């Protein structure tokens, strides 16, 4: 059986969401057709990269995991360095040497993983790098470019304009893009249309039979609620979501609507009786809570796919998203199962609309499930993944 590798900065049962969860989903399904290794670090917390897992080889759900230690945590002055460099970029200055320092300071700095890739690349038919932003991809992909498939998970943000990527995005043998919006962005920026590619998202698995009454059974909550799933973070624009929700409650004092949060908090959450932070929860509880929501809210301006949106739609739950994110807006327009806003008053109008137009809401629920069935089936996605790998 052929051997392939996937490279990502974090990997583990405790790691949820983002490119890390995507990597695990893909790795476990490709393991039916290949010997699959995941090359990663010993870090769990992406804000510090502190070593958590033991280094070396282990196995997780049929996948061989090779962990390499992080030599130092995220630099204490990274935020300052990042702000200074982005200001330089805003003034038209880009510098490869400064960017090299940026990648090391951001982390996770694990040169042992790069040494392994260099020394063992002939052990693999293909090496898939998931997400463009971190040290493992920037330092590792050039070492194995003749076997590399890049899954950038790219979106419009300042970092995609680093000078480093002008060369890096010319090196892979193939690309896998998660959405058409991502493909168009990458090809517009780097003019690499001649490199083979495919566009595919991810399949969506809903385990068991989610219970829409879970919040009532476990917490005694009978009021309608919106749900947010993922890191509770300034980078996801969560503070603005809190601002909008509290303004809505202020302007609609009679509404009993709640906002339920699931995920690790790395920014402040307002103390309010109608904001319920559940913290990090199991997948089982996550789906229970999601399926009982009126809608999922995703305020992020920067998403390359969004597992939370796809999972919500798989549960027939419509979504409310930030219209400034091309990918999220695209999910809404292609599915007819979501609405997007650009300011508070549009957010307010969407929430009012969902509660006052029951027939339209029910049609959105049907549209959501159909969108997943037509575009995010695992059997089709894995078959296409295998074709990309075999082209190498």
C-alpha atoms as a printed R data frame, in Angstrom:
    type eleno elety resid chain resno       x      y       z
1   ATOM     1    CA   UNK     A     1   0.000  0.000   0.000
2   ATOM     2    CA   UNK     A     2   1.340  3.432  -0.903
3   ATOM     3    CA   UNK     A     3   2.343  5.781   1.903
4   ATOM     4    CA   UNK     A     4   1.354  9.449   2.078
5   ATOM     5    CA   UNK     A     5   1.817 12.156   4.698
6   ATOM     6    CA   UNK     A     6  -0.230 15.096   5.865
7   ATOM     7    CA   UNK     A     7   1.483 18.038   7.555
8   ATOM     8    CA   UNK     A     8  -0.310 20.284  10.016
9   ATOM     9    CA   UNK     A     9   0.766 22.322  13.027
10  ATOM    10    CA   UNK     A    10  -1.542 20.520  15.522
11  ATOM    11    CA   UNK     A    11  -3.248 17.142  15.560
12  ATOM    12    CA   UNK     A    12  -5.176 15.236  18.192
13  ATOM    13    CA   UNK     A    13  -8.502 14.205  19.663
14  ATOM    14    CA   UNK     A    14  -8.419 17.348  21.821
15  ATOM    15    CA   UNK     A    15  -7.913 19.631  18.823
16  ATOM    16    CA   UNK     A    16 -11.201 20.810  17.356
17  ATOM    17    CA   UNK     A    17 -12.059 23.043  14.433
18  ATOM    18    CA   UNK     A    18 -10.130 24.750  11.672
19  ATOM    19    CA   UNK     A    19  -7.529 23.181   9.435
20  ATOM    20    CA   UNK     A    20  -6.573 20.797  12.237
21  ATOM    21    CA   UNK     A    21  -9.970 19.121  12.353
22  ATOM    22    CA   UNK     A    22 -10.064 19.073   8.564
23  ATOM    23    CA   UNK     A    23  -6.671 17.318   8.503
24  ATOM    24    CA   UNK     A    24  -7.899 14.648  10.878
25  ATOM    25    CA   UNK     A    25 -11.082 14.023   8.899
26  ATOM    26    CA   UNK     A    26  -9.136 13.630   5.654
27  ATOM    27    CA   UNK     A    27  -6.344 11.536   7.181
28  ATOM    28    CA   UNK     A    28  -8.710  9.015   8.744
29  ATOM    29    CA   UNK     A    29 -10.602  8.487   5.494
30  ATOM    30    CA   UNK     A    30  -7.541  8.290   3.266
31  ATOM    31    CA   UNK     A    31  -6.220  5.601   5.632
32  ATOM    32    CA   UNK     A    32  -8.607  3.171   3.935
33  ATOM    33    CA   UNK     A    33  -6.534  3.486   0.753
34  ATOM    34    CA   UNK     A    34  -3.010  4.471   1.883
35  ATOM    35    CA   UNK     A    35  -0.606  4.126   4.754
36  ATOM    36    CA   UNK     A    36  -1.108  7.576   6.265
37  ATOM    37    CA   UNK     A    37   1.340  9.495   8.456
38  ATOM    38    CA   UNK     A    38   0.594 12.848  10.034
39  ATOM    39    CA   UNK     A    39   3.637 15.036  10.645
40  ATOM    40    CA   UNK     A    40   2.875 17.532  13.377
41  ATOM    41    CA   UNK     A    41   4.092 19.074  16.619
42  ATOM    42    CA   UNK     A    42   3.668 18.329  20.308
43  ATOM    43    CA   UNK     A    43   1.621 21.539  20.773
44  ATOM    44    CA   UNK     A    44  -2.031 21.706  21.777
45  ATOM    45    CA   UNK     A    45  -2.603 25.442  22.422
46  ATOM    46    CA   UNK     A    46  -2.233 27.513  19.253
47  ATOM    47    CA   UNK     A    47  -1.824 30.749  21.222
48  ATOM    48    CA   UNK     A    48   1.358 29.588  22.975
49  ATOM    49    CA   UNK     A    49   2.508 26.374  21.216
50  ATOM    50    CA   UNK     A    50   3.549 25.000  24.600
51  ATOM    51    CA   UNK     A    51   4.552 21.341  24.335
52  ATOM    52    CA   UNK     A    52   1.694 19.113  25.487
53  ATOM    53    CA   UNK     A    53   1.847 15.732  23.728
54  ATOM    54    CA   UNK     A    54   4.875 13.464  24.102
55  ATOM    55    CA   UNK     A    55   7.203 13.566  21.092
56  ATOM    56    CA   UNK     A    56   7.645 10.575  18.839
57  ATOM    57    CA   UNK     A    57   5.329  8.074  17.201
58  ATOM    58    CA   UNK     A    58   1.780  7.226  18.231
59  ATOM    59    CA   UNK     A    59  -1.429  6.075  16.557
60  ATOM    60    CA   UNK     A    60  -4.842  7.704  16.550
61  ATOM    61    CA   UNK     A    61  -7.838  6.098  14.833
62  ATOM    62    CA   UNK     A    62  -5.770  4.176  12.317
63  ATOM    63    CA   UNK     A    63  -3.349  7.007  11.522
64  ATOM    64    CA   UNK     A    64   0.350  7.043  12.427
65  ATOM    65    CA   UNK     A    65   1.171 10.359  14.092
66  ATOM    66    CA   UNK     A    66   4.746 11.674  14.225
67  ATOM    67    CA   UNK     A    67   5.129 14.521  16.715
68  ATOM    68    CA   UNK     A    68   8.100 16.863  16.891
69  ATOM    69    CA   UNK     A    69   8.788 19.180  19.833
70  ATOM    70    CA   UNK     A    70   8.332 22.931  19.589
71  ATOM    71    CA   UNK     A    71  11.713 24.424  20.432
72  ATOM    72    CA   UNK     A    72  10.291 27.618  21.905
73  ATOM    73    CA   UNK     A    73   6.756 28.942  22.458
74  ATOM    74    CA   UNK     A    74   5.254 31.794  20.490
75  ATOM    75    CA   UNK     A    75   7.513 34.808  20.980
76  ATOM    76    CA   UNK     A    76   6.310 37.180  23.671
77  ATOM    77    CA   UNK     A    77   6.921 40.103  21.331
78  ATOM    78    CA   UNK     A    78   5.148 38.471  18.366
79  ATOM    79    CA   UNK     A    79   2.135 40.798  18.458
80  ATOM    80    CA   UNK     A    80   4.400 43.834  18.479
81  ATOM    81    CA   UNK     A    81   6.582 42.428  15.698
82  ATOM    82    CA   UNK     A    82   3.504 41.495  13.669
83  ATOM    83    CA   UNK     A    83   1.990 44.963  14.030
84  ATOM    84    CA   UNK     A    84   5.248 46.635  13.044
85  ATOM    85    CA   UNK     A    85   5.674 44.457   9.962
86  ATOM    86    CA   UNK     A    86   2.086 44.896   8.807
87  ATOM    87    CA   UNK     A    87   2.580 48.646   9.122
88  ATOM    88    CA   UNK     A    88   5.677 48.358   6.914
89  ATOM    89    CA   UNK     A    89   3.655 46.368   4.394
90  ATOM    90    CA   UNK     A    90   1.003 49.063   4.449
91  ATOM    91    CA   UNK     A    91   3.715 51.506   3.463
92  ATOM    92    CA   UNK     A    92   4.709 49.293   0.533
93  ATOM    93    CA   UNK     A    93   7.684 47.533   2.118
94  ATOM    94    CA   UNK     A    94   8.056 43.744   2.105
95  ATOM    95    CA   UNK     A    95  11.162 41.925   3.302
96  ATOM    96    CA   UNK     A    96  11.857 38.187   3.062
97  ATOM    97    CA   UNK     A    97  14.312 38.212   5.959
98  ATOM    98    CA   UNK     A    98  11.827 39.963   8.250
99  ATOM    99    CA   UNK     A    99   9.163 37.477   7.197
100 ATOM   100    CA   UNK     A   100  11.471 34.572   8.076
101 ATOM   101    CA   UNK     A   101  11.731 36.013  11.586
102 ATOM   102    CA   UNK     A   102   7.930 36.480  11.629
103 ATOM   103    CA   UNK     A   103   7.326 32.789  10.901
104 ATOM   104    CA   UNK     A   104   9.714 31.674  13.635
105 ATOM   105    CA   UNK     A   105   8.235 34.076  16.175
106 ATOM   106    CA   UNK     A   106   4.676 33.073  15.293
107 ATOM   107    CA   UNK     A   107   5.522 29.379  15.452
108 ATOM   108    CA   UNK     A   108   5.150 26.578  15.993
109 ATOM   109    CA   UNK     A   109   8.926 26.456  15.516
110 ATOM   110    CA   UNK     A   110   9.681 22.737  15.190
111 ATOM   111    CA   UNK     A   111  12.775 22.322  12.983
112 ATOM   112    CA   UNK     A   112  12.874 18.612  13.779
113 ATOM   113    CA   UNK     A   113   9.787 18.156  11.608
114 ATOM   114    CA   UNK     A   114  11.557 19.878   8.711
115 ATOM   115    CA   UNK     A   115  14.621 17.653   9.163
116 ATOM   116    CA   UNK     A   116  12.347 14.607   9.058
117 ATOM   117    CA   UNK     A   117  10.680 15.752   5.837
118 ATOM   118    CA   UNK     A   118  14.041 16.368   4.216
119 ATOM   119    CA   UNK     A   119  15.438 12.985   5.240
120 ATOM   120    CA   UNK     A   120  12.344 10.857   4.610
121 ATOM   121    CA   UNK     A   121  10.629 12.407   1.611
122 ATOM   122    CA   UNK     A   122  11.398  9.331  -0.503
123 ATOM   123    CA   UNK     A   123   9.257  7.271   1.889
124 ATOM   124    CA   UNK     A   124   6.128  8.991   0.569
125 ATOM   125    CA   UNK     A   125   4.239  9.068  -2.706
126 ATOM   126    CA   UNK     A   126   2.697 12.431  -1.800
127 ATOM   127    CA   UNK     A   127   2.965 14.930   1.060
128 ATOM   128    CA   UNK     A   128  -0.075 17.101   1.720
129 ATOM   129    CA   UNK     A   129   0.451 20.411   3.509
130 ATOM   130    CA   UNK     A   130  -2.708 21.726   5.138
131 ATOM   131    CA   UNK     A   131  -2.902 25.513   5.572
132 ATOM   132    CA   UNK     A   132  -0.418 27.988   4.194
133 ATOM   133    CA   UNK     A   133   0.244 30.228   7.183
134 ATOM   134    CA   UNK     A   134   2.555 28.374   9.544
135 ATOM   135    CA   UNK     A   135   6.218 27.462   9.849
136 ATOM   136    CA   UNK     A   136   5.810 23.782   8.949
137 ATOM   137    CA   UNK     A   137   4.421 24.644   5.521
138 ATOM   138    CA   UNK     A   138   6.701 27.603   4.824
139 ATOM   139    CA   UNK     A   139   9.868 25.719   5.798
140 ATOM   140    CA   UNK     A   140   8.775 22.195   4.883
141 ATOM   141    CA   UNK     A   141   7.097 22.437   1.495
142 ATOM   142    CA   UNK     A   142  10.193 23.716  -0.394
143 ATOM   143    CA   UNK     A   143  12.113 20.663   0.873
144 ATOM   144    CA   UNK     A   144   9.672 18.224  -0.772
145 ATOM   145    CA   UNK     A   145   8.136 20.341  -3.533
146 ATOM   146    CA   UNK     A   146   8.271 17.544  -6.111
147 ATOM   147    CA   UNK     A   147   5.858 15.529  -3.943
148 ATOM   148    CA   UNK     A   148   3.856 18.345  -2.398
149 ATOM   149    CA   UNK     A   149   0.127 18.997  -2.564
150 ATOM   150    CA   UNK     A   150  -0.851 22.287  -0.922
151 ATOM   151    CA   UNK     A   151  -4.270 22.736   0.666
152 ATOM   152    CA   UNK     A   152  -3.886 26.446   1.450
153 ATOM   153    CA   UNK     A   153  -7.144 27.157   3.341
154 ATOM   154    CA   UNK     A   154  -6.489 30.694   2.150
155 ATOM   155    CA   UNK     A   155  -8.666 33.752   2.461
156 ATOM   156    CA   UNK     A   156  -8.183 37.478   2.072
157 ATOM   157    CA   UNK     A   157  -6.032 38.671   4.974
158 ATOM   158    CA   UNK     A   158  -2.766 40.628   5.247
159 ATOM   159    CA   UNK     A   159  -0.521 37.574   5.569
160 ATOM   160    CA   UNK     A   160  -1.444 36.115   2.178
161 ATOM   161    CA   UNK     A   161   0.358 39.142   0.692
162 ATOM   162    CA   UNK     A   162   3.739 38.298   2.262
163 ATOM   163    CA   UNK     A   163   6.583 38.186  -0.259
164 ATOM   164    CA   UNK     A   164   7.407 34.659   0.959
165 ATOM   165    CA   UNK     A   165   4.299 33.269  -0.699
166 ATOM   166    CA   UNK     A   166   5.095 34.552  -4.177
167 ATOM   167    CA   UNK     A   167   7.592 31.700  -4.510
168 ATOM   168    CA   UNK     A   168   5.910 29.172  -2.220
169 ATOM   169    CA   UNK     A   169   2.654 29.173  -4.196
170 ATOM   170    CA   UNK     A   170   4.564 28.255  -7.373
171 ATOM   171    CA   UNK     A   171   6.150 25.120  -5.885
172 ATOM   172    CA   UNK     A   172   3.467 22.459  -5.261
173 ATOM   173    CA   UNK     A   173   2.740 19.747  -7.789
174 ATOM   174    CA   UNK     A   174  -0.981 20.250  -7.159
175 ATOM   175    CA   UNK     A   175  -3.476 22.260  -5.113
176 ATOM   176    CA   UNK     A   176  -6.674 21.317  -3.335
177 ATOM   177    CA   UNK     A   177  -8.941 24.302  -2.739
178 ATOM   178    CA   UNK     A   178 -11.878 24.153  -0.378
179 ATOM   179    CA   UNK     A   179 -14.084 26.606  -2.287
180 ATOM   180    CA   UNK     A   180 -14.253 28.385  -5.636
181 ATOM   181    CA   UNK     A   181 -13.725 31.663  -3.778
182 ATOM   182    CA   UNK     A   182 -10.418 30.384  -2.403
183 ATOM   183    CA   UNK     A   183  -9.266 29.177  -5.836
184 ATOM   184    CA   UNK     A   184 -10.062 32.516  -7.436
185 ATOM   185    CA   UNK     A   185  -8.198 34.421  -4.724
186 ATOM   186    CA   UNK     A   186  -5.058 32.275  -4.954
187 ATOM   187    CA   UNK     A   187  -4.925 32.288  -8.739
188 ATOM   188    CA   UNK     A   188  -5.532 36.028  -8.860
189 ATOM   189    CA   UNK     A   189  -2.681 36.712  -6.438
190 ATOM   190    CA   UNK     A   190  -0.106 34.203  -7.715
191 ATOM   191    CA   UNK     A   191  -1.029 33.517 -11.364
192 ATOM   192    CA   UNK     A   192  -0.447 29.789 -10.890
193 ATOM   193    CA   UNK     A   193  -3.403 28.538 -12.927
194 ATOM   194    CA   UNK     A   194  -1.179 26.042 -14.772
195 ATOM   195    CA   UNK     A   195  -0.558 23.993 -11.615
196 ATOM   196    CA   UNK     A   196  -3.142 21.154 -11.450
197 ATOM   197    CA   UNK     A   197  -5.890 21.620  -8.873
198 ATOM   198    CA   UNK     A   198  -9.287 20.477  -7.726
199 ATOM   199    CA   UNK     A   199 -11.927 22.266  -5.678
200 ATOM   200    CA   UNK     A   200 -13.590 20.214  -2.972
201 ATOM   201    CA   UNK     A   201 -14.717 20.874   0.547
202 ATOM   202    CA   UNK     A   202 -15.141 18.238   3.199
203 ATOM   203    CA   UNK     A   203 -17.765 15.714   4.030
204 ATOM   204    CA   UNK     A   204 -19.990 16.196   7.041
205 ATOM   205    CA   UNK     A   205 -20.704 13.448   9.554
206 ATOM   206    CA   UNK     A   206 -23.502 13.801  12.086
207 ATOM   207    CA   UNK     A   207 -23.102 11.052  14.695
208 ATOM   208    CA   UNK     A   208 -26.125  9.401  16.239
209 ATOM   209    CA   UNK     A   209 -29.463 11.162  16.581
210 ATOM   210    CA   UNK     A   210 -28.984 14.744  17.783
211 ATOM   211    CA   UNK     A   211 -31.597 15.805  20.315
212 ATOM   212    CA   UNK     A   212 -33.059 19.275  19.775
213 ATOM   213    CA   UNK     A   213 -34.276 19.278  23.411
214 ATOM   214    CA   UNK     A   214 -30.784 18.832  24.844
215 ATOM   215    CA   UNK     A   215 -30.511 22.392  26.132
216 ATOM   216    CA   UNK     A   216 -33.806 21.992  27.948
217 ATOM   217    CA   UNK     A   217 -32.946 18.570  29.342
218 ATOM   218    CA   UNK     A   218 -29.456 19.546  30.545
219 ATOM   219    CA   UNK     A   219 -29.823 23.231  31.392
220 ATOM   220    CA   UNK     A   220 -33.542 23.855  31.675
221 ATOM   221    CA   UNK     A   221 -33.497 26.307  28.765
222 ATOM   222    CA   UNK     A   222 -36.814 26.626  26.930
223 ATOM   223    CA   UNK     A   223 -36.162 29.935  25.152
224 ATOM   224    CA   UNK     A   224 -35.196 30.128  21.455
225 ATOM   225    CA   UNK     A   225 -31.494 30.598  20.849
226 ATOM   226    CA   UNK     A   226 -28.817 31.385  18.316
227 ATOM   227    CA   UNK     A   227 -25.631 29.332  18.514
228 ATOM   228    CA   UNK     A   228 -21.969 30.093  17.862
229 ATOM   229    CA   UNK     A   229 -19.451 27.240  17.470
230 ATOM   230    CA   UNK     A   230 -15.675 27.656  17.400
231 ATOM   231    CA   UNK     A   231 -12.914 29.646  19.038
232 ATOM   232    CA   UNK     A   232 -14.346 32.605  20.907
233 ATOM   233    CA   UNK     A   233 -11.765 35.011  19.642
234 ATOM   234    CA   UNK     A   234 -11.270 38.591  18.491
235 ATOM   235    CA   UNK     A   235  -9.920 37.152  15.238
236 ATOM   236    CA   UNK     A   236 -13.354 35.600  14.646
237 ATOM   237    CA   UNK     A   237 -14.999 39.001  15.296
238 ATOM   238    CA   UNK     A   238 -16.766 37.617  18.379
239 ATOM   239    CA   UNK     A   239 -16.735 40.946  20.268
240 ATOM   240    CA   UNK     A   240 -18.815 42.474  17.472
241 ATOM   241    CA   UNK     A   241 -21.205 39.521  17.642
242 ATOM   242    CA   UNK     A   242 -21.646 40.182  21.361
243 ATOM   243    CA   UNK     A   243 -22.186 43.879  20.661
244 ATOM   244    CA   UNK     A   244 -24.855 43.128  18.055
245 ATOM   245    CA   UNK     A   245 -26.628 40.573  20.221
246 ATOM   246    CA   UNK     A   246 -26.743 42.873  23.246
247 ATOM   247    CA   UNK     A   247 -27.978 45.746  21.101
248 ATOM   248    CA   UNK     A   248 -30.691 43.473  19.723
249 ATOM   249    CA   UNK     A   249 -31.766 42.559  23.252
250 ATOM   250    CA   UNK     A   250 -31.790 46.232  24.199
251 ATOM   251    CA   UNK     A   251 -33.952 47.160  21.214
252 ATOM   252    CA   UNK     A   252 -36.184 44.096  21.612
253 ATOM   253    CA   UNK     A   253 -36.653 43.989  25.406
254 ATOM   254    CA   UNK     A   254 -39.531 41.517  25.189
255 ATOM   255    CA   UNK     A   255 -37.619 38.850  23.290
256 ATOM   256    CA   UNK     A   256 -36.418 35.784  25.198
257 ATOM   257    CA   UNK     A   257 -33.742 35.001  22.627
258 ATOM   258    CA   UNK     A   258 -30.441 33.615  23.940
259 ATOM   259    CA   UNK     A   259 -26.970 33.290  22.465
260 ATOM   260    CA   UNK     A   260 -25.290 29.959  23.197
261 ATOM   261    CA   UNK     A   261 -21.511 29.664  22.759
262 ATOM   262    CA   UNK     A   262 -19.511 26.469  22.318
263 ATOM   263    CA   UNK     A   263 -15.738 26.611  22.114
264 ATOM   264    CA   UNK     A   264 -12.644 27.749  23.952
265 ATOM   265    CA   UNK     A   265 -12.744 31.410  24.974
266 ATOM   266    CA   UNK     A   266  -9.626 33.457  24.226
267 ATOM   267    CA   UNK     A   267 -11.378 36.817  24.541
268 ATOM   268    CA   UNK     A   268 -13.757 38.276  27.114
269 ATOM   269    CA   UNK     A   269 -17.387 37.147  27.087
270 ATOM   270    CA   UNK     A   270 -19.926 39.669  28.397
271 ATOM   271    CA   UNK     A   271 -21.679 38.699  31.618
272 ATOM   272    CA   UNK     A   272 -25.321 38.617  30.588
273 ATOM   273    CA   UNK     A   273 -28.148 36.223  31.551
274 ATOM   274    CA   UNK     A   274 -28.962 35.555  27.891
275 ATOM   275    CA   UNK     A   275 -25.395 34.722  26.828
276 ATOM   276    CA   UNK     A   276 -24.565 31.092  27.685
277 ATOM   277    CA   UNK     A   277 -20.920 29.983  27.285
278 ATOM   278    CA   UNK     A   278 -20.762 26.188  27.461
279 ATOM   279    CA   UNK     A   279 -16.999 26.009  26.932
280 ATOM   280    CA   UNK     A   280 -15.325 23.224  24.988
281 ATOM   281    CA   UNK     A   281 -17.845 20.406  24.520
282 ATOM   282    CA   UNK     A   282 -17.846 16.935  23.003
283 ATOM   283    CA   UNK     A   283 -18.949 16.439  19.398
284 ATOM   284    CA   UNK     A   284 -22.049 14.686  20.682
285 ATOM   285    CA   UNK     A   285 -23.102 17.646  22.821
286 ATOM   286    CA   UNK     A   286 -22.150 20.093  20.083
287 ATOM   287    CA   UNK     A   287 -24.558 18.512  17.621
288 ATOM   288    CA   UNK     A   288 -27.303 18.233  20.224
289 ATOM   289    CA   UNK     A   289 -27.095 21.967  20.920
290 ATOM   290    CA   UNK     A   290 -26.709 22.985  17.285
291 ATOM   291    CA   UNK     A   291 -29.744 21.078  16.063
292 ATOM   292    CA   UNK     A   292 -32.034 22.892  18.500
293 ATOM   293    CA   UNK     A   293 -30.908 26.387  17.479
294 ATOM   294    CA   UNK     A   294 -32.944 28.819  15.425
295 ATOM   295    CA   UNK     A   295 -29.782 29.640  13.474
296 ATOM   296    CA   UNK     A   296 -26.017 29.443  13.673
297 ATOM   297    CA   UNK     A   297 -24.190 32.777  13.787
298 ATOM   298    CA   UNK     A   298 -20.688 33.082  12.354
299 ATOM   299    CA   UNK     A   299 -19.346 36.659  12.538
300 ATOM   300    CA   UNK     A   300 -15.866 35.919  11.154
301 ATOM   301    CA   UNK     A   301 -14.600 37.972   8.218
302 ATOM   302    CA   UNK     A   302 -11.911 35.395   7.386
303 ATOM   303    CA   UNK     A   303 -12.948 31.829   6.606
304 ATOM   304    CA   UNK     A   304 -11.733 29.406   3.958
305 ATOM   305    CA   UNK     A   305 -14.570 26.872   4.374
306 ATOM   306    CA   UNK     A   306 -16.190 26.799   7.857
307 ATOM   307    CA   UNK     A   307 -16.987 23.376   9.232
308 ATOM   308    CA   UNK     A   308 -19.483 24.970  11.638
309 ATOM   309    CA   UNK     A   309 -21.588 26.302   8.751
310 ATOM   310    CA   UNK     A   310 -21.561 22.944   6.975
311 ATOM   311    CA   UNK     A   311 -22.442 21.041  10.143
312 ATOM   312    CA   UNK     A   312 -25.253 23.476  10.867
313 ATOM   313    CA   UNK     A   313 -26.689 23.021   7.389
314 ATOM   314    CA   UNK     A   314 -26.361 19.236   7.698
315 ATOM   315    CA   UNK     A   315 -28.639 19.571  10.731
316 ATOM   316    CA   UNK     A   316 -31.093 21.674   8.666
317 ATOM   317    CA   UNK     A   317 -30.263 24.777  10.720
318 ATOM   318    CA   UNK     A   318 -29.965 28.011   8.672
319 ATOM   319    CA   UNK     A   319 -26.995 30.321   9.163
320 ATOM   320    CA   UNK     A   320 -26.385 34.033   9.735
321 ATOM   321    CA   UNK     A   321 -22.931 35.138   8.579
322 ATOM   322    CA   UNK     A   322 -20.727 38.147   7.999
323 ATOM   323    CA   UNK     A   323 -21.185 39.297   4.405
324 ATOM   324    CA   UNK     A   324 -17.605 40.577   4.277
325 ATOM   325    CA   UNK     A   325 -16.377 36.993   4.064
326 ATOM   326    CA   UNK     A   326 -16.616 35.845   0.446
327 ATOM   327    CA   UNK     A   327 -16.718 32.159   1.398
328 ATOM   328    CA   UNK     A   328 -19.501 32.504   3.954
329 ATOM   329    CA   UNK     A   329 -21.526 34.752   1.673
330 ATOM   330    CA   UNK     A   330 -21.022 32.179  -1.060
331 ATOM   331    CA   UNK     A   331 -22.438 29.395   1.117
332 ATOM   332    CA   UNK     A   332 -25.560 31.516   1.654
333 ATOM   333    CA   UNK     A   333 -26.142 32.401  -1.983
334 ATOM   334    CA   UNK     A   334 -25.410 28.901  -3.310
335 ATOM   335    CA   UNK     A   335 -27.565 27.134  -0.734
336 ATOM   336    CA   UNK     A   336 -30.443 29.589  -0.173
337 ATOM   337    CA   UNK     A   337 -30.096 28.463   3.430
338 ATOM   338    CA   UNK     A   338 -28.451 31.479   5.027
339 ATOM   339    CA   UNK     A   339 -28.503 35.255   5.248
340 ATOM   340    CA   UNK     A   340 -25.601 37.675   5.583
341 ATOM   341    CA   UNK     A   341 -25.170 41.097   7.130
342 ATOM   342    CA   UNK     A   342 -22.777 44.022   6.857
343 ATOM   343    CA   UNK     A   343 -23.897 46.081   9.860
344 ATOM   344    CA   UNK     A   344 -26.010 45.913  12.984
345 ATOM   345    CA   UNK     A   345 -29.295 46.898  11.381
346 ATOM   346    CA   UNK     A   346 -28.985 44.140   8.783
347 ATOM   347    CA   UNK     A   347 -28.243 41.676  11.592
348 ATOM   348    CA   UNK     A   348 -31.336 42.873  13.431
349 ATOM   349    CA   UNK     A   349 -33.458 42.574  10.305
350 ATOM   350    CA   UNK     A   350 -32.251 39.012   9.650
351 ATOM   351    CA   UNK     A   351 -33.088 37.825  13.154
352 ATOM   352    CA   UNK     A   352 -36.527 39.448  13.006
353 ATOM   353    CA   UNK     A   353 -37.134 37.926   9.574
354 ATOM   354    CA   UNK     A   354 -36.306 34.374  10.641
355 ATOM   355    CA   UNK     A   355 -38.802 34.564  13.472
356 ATOM   356    CA   UNK     A   356 -41.571 36.227  11.465
357 ATOM   357    CA   UNK     A   357 -41.497 34.244   8.174
358 ATOM   358    CA   UNK     A   358 -42.094 30.649   9.172
359 ATOM   359    CA   UNK     A   359 -42.711 29.243   5.676
360 ATOM   360    CA   UNK     A   360 -39.549 30.821   4.302
361 ATOM   361    CA   UNK     A   361 -37.635 29.555   7.332
362 ATOM   362    CA   UNK     A   362 -38.867 26.008   6.760
363 ATOM   363    CA   UNK     A   363 -37.789 26.186   3.122
364 ATOM   364    CA   UNK     A   364 -34.341 27.383   4.227
365 ATOM   365    CA   UNK     A   365 -34.123 24.334   6.484
366 ATOM   366    CA   UNK     A   366 -34.808 22.039   3.514
367 ATOM   367    CA   UNK     A   367 -32.349 23.949   1.323
368 ATOM   368    CA   UNK     A   368 -29.614 23.571   3.952
369 ATOM   369    CA   UNK     A   369 -29.806 19.788   4.000
370 ATOM   370    CA   UNK     A   370 -29.987 19.559   0.213
371 ATOM   371    CA   UNK     A   371 -26.874 21.741  -0.145
372 ATOM   372    CA   UNK     A   372 -24.871 19.324   1.994
373 ATOM   373    CA   UNK     A   373 -26.205 16.237   0.208
374 ATOM   374    CA   UNK     A   374 -25.316 17.660  -3.199
375 ATOM   375    CA   UNK     A   375 -21.872 19.102  -2.470
376 ATOM   376    CA   UNK     A   376 -20.347 17.600   0.675
377 ATOM   377    CA   UNK     A   377 -20.575 13.801   0.434
378 ATOM   378    CA   UNK     A   378 -17.509 11.976   1.746
379 ATOM   379    CA   UNK     A   379 -17.466  9.250  -0.922
380 ATOM   380    CA   UNK     A   380 -17.224 11.809  -3.740
381 ATOM   381    CA   UNK     A   381 -14.634 13.945  -1.942
382 ATOM   382    CA   UNK     A   382 -12.295 11.086  -1.070
383 ATOM   383    CA   UNK     A   383 -12.493  9.710  -4.616
384 ATOM   384    CA   UNK     A   384 -11.436 13.104  -5.952
385 ATOM   385    CA   UNK     A   385  -8.656 13.332  -3.355
386 ATOM   386    CA   UNK     A   386  -7.287 10.003  -4.538
387 ATOM   387    CA   UNK     A   387  -7.260 11.235  -8.121
388 ATOM   388    CA   UNK     A   388  -5.233 14.296  -7.139
389 ATOM   389    CA   UNK     A   389  -2.753 12.119  -5.239
390 ATOM   390    CA   UNK     A   390  -2.443  9.655  -8.107
391 ATOM   391    CA   UNK     A   391  -1.598 12.436 -10.581
392 ATOM   392    CA   UNK     A   392   1.737 12.784  -8.764
